[in-house]
């Protein structure tokens, strides 16, 4: 009985130690330690104390080697979500990591989901990589006018926060510039709020071209 108790206690201590080592390795982008823990049978889906899935945590920390390692492991759930209902594809899109976005989609990461989507997050990123990421998501059937919980669309996000060429791409691909969110705001309102006059003009010209002659 005592031997059984000691064995159980040691196993619990070892697992706790592995848990701490795992999240330190994520912080340090330490793939060798992750590989060692995997060989010991550690669960690569174990959430952090804040209930953050490891893959999302690695992406948020900028630990890209660790994120890539985790994505390559068949047992890792690439669609795990954090308490904000974000998945790994959303974070990779927001951070501008095109290669990781492509790898996640190869792993059948969810391109569409209720609420905020990867396309919303890609549209909110203001770097040049936002353009190929947005195009890649659209090519893999992202809903172009997906609505967030408050009915904000990717075009609205791009109009206020994103890369201006993403606004152009979304419009060219058929995003509706006249949709209003719960506050009654359109994409033009979002652009005006951010004082992005060039984006306002871009959206306005698209609306004018779509109107019958004499109605604008």
N, C-alpha and C positions, 0 to 999 in steps of 0.2 A: 504493500500500500504506500509506504513512504517513498519507495523507488519510483512508483507511478506518479506520485505527487511532484517529486523533484523533476522528473522528466517533463511533466506538463508545464511546470513553472519555467523550466529552462526554455522550452519551446515558445512559450508566451514572451519571455524576455527577448529571445532571438528575433521573433517576428516584429516586436516593437522596435528593436534596433534596426532591422531592415527597413521598417517604415520611415524612420528618421533619415536613414542613409539615402533612401529613394528620393525624398524631396530635397535633400541637400544636393544630390546629384543633378536633379532638374535645375536647381538654381545655378549650379556651376556648369551646366551644359556638359556633364560628365558621362559620356556614353559608355565608357568602360565599366563604370560602376553599375549602370543600368543593365548592361549585358550580364554582369556577374550576378546581380539580384534576380534576373530572369532565370538564369541557370539554377538558382537555389529555389525556384518556384514562387517567387514573389508575384503578386497580382498586379500587373501593369495598369489595371483599371482602378486601383485603389484611390478613392478621392482624398484630397487634402483635408486637413481639419476644418477648412472653410467650405468643404464639399465641392471643391473645384476639380473636375476630371483632370488627370495628369497631362493629357495632350493639350488641353486648353491652357493649363498652367504654363507648360513649356512655351507655348506660343506667346502668351502674355508676358512672360519673362524675357522673351527674345532668345531663348535657348533653342536655336534652330536645329542644331545637330541632334539634340535630344528629341525634338519634335519629329524630325525625319525618322529617327530610329523607331519611335513609338508607332508612327504611321505604317511602318514596314512590317509590324508584327501582326499576324492574322488575328490574334486574340484581343487586340486593342479595339475598343468600340469607338469608331471615328464619329459616331453620331451622338455620343454622350453630351449632355447639356449641363451647364452650370445653373446656379439659382436665378440668373438673369435670363434664362432660356436661350443662351447662346451656345452654338456648336462650334467645332473647330474650323469649319469652312467659313463661318462668319468672321472669326478672329483673323484667320489667314487673309481673308479679303480686305479687312479693315487695315491690316498692317502692310498690305502691298506685296505679299509673298506669292508671286505668280506660280512658281514651281510647286510650292506646297499646295496651292489651290488645285492645280492640275493633278497632283498625286492624290489628294483627298477625293476628288471626283472619280479618279480611277478606282479608289477603294469604295465607291458607291456612297460617298457622303451625301447627305440630303441637300439638294440645291433649293428645293422649295419646302416650306414648313409654315404652319400658322404663325401669325405675328410677324416680328422682324425677321428678315431673311438675309442670306448672304449677299443678295443683290443690293439691298438697302445699305449694307456695310461697305460693299465695294464702291457704291456711289458716293458715300461719305468720305472716302479716302481722297486726299488732295494731291497725290503724287502721280507721275506719269504711268506707273504700273497699274493704276486704276483702270486705264483704258483697255489693255489686253485682258485684265481680270474680268471686267464687265462683259467684254465680248465673249470670253470663254464661258461665263455663266449663261449668257443668252444662248450661245450655241448648244448648251446642255439644258435647254428648256426652262430657264429661270422665267418666272412670271413677271413680265415687264412692268405691270401696274400693280404688283403685290401691295397689299395694304397692311400697315402696322396696326397695332391695337387702337391707335387714334387715327387710322386711315391715312397716314402719311405714306407716300409712294417713293420709290427710288429716285424718280425725277426730282421730287421736292428736296430730297437729301442732297442730291448732286447740285441743285440750284443754289443751295445755301452754303454747303460745306465743301463740295467735291471739285474734281478736276474739270475744267470747262469743256474739254473735249468729250468727257463722259456725258455731259448734258446734250451735246450735239449727237452723239451716238444713240442715246436713248430716244431722242426725238426722231432721228432717221429710222430707227427700228420700230417706231409706232407708239411710243409712250404718249399717253393722253395728257396734254398740258392744261386741260380745263378741269381736271378732277380736283375736288376740294376735300380737305381733311375735316376732322370734327370741329375745328375752329373756323371753318369756312375759308381756309387759305388755299390758294393755288400755288403752283411752282413759281409763277412770277412773284407772288407775295413773298415766298421764301427768299428769292434772289434779291428783292428790294430790301428785305429786312437785313440782308448782309451787305447792302450797298454794292452789289455786283452788276453794274450797269450793262456791261457787255453781255452777261448772261440774260438779263432782262430783255435786251434787244434780240438776242438769239431766239428766245422762247416766243416773244411777241411776233417776230417775223414768221415763225412756223405757224402760229395761229392765223396770221393774216393770209398766208398761202392756202390754208385749209378752208377759209371762208369764201362763200360765193361773192362775186364782184359786187361792191357797193354795200357790204354788210359790216365792214370794219370801221 
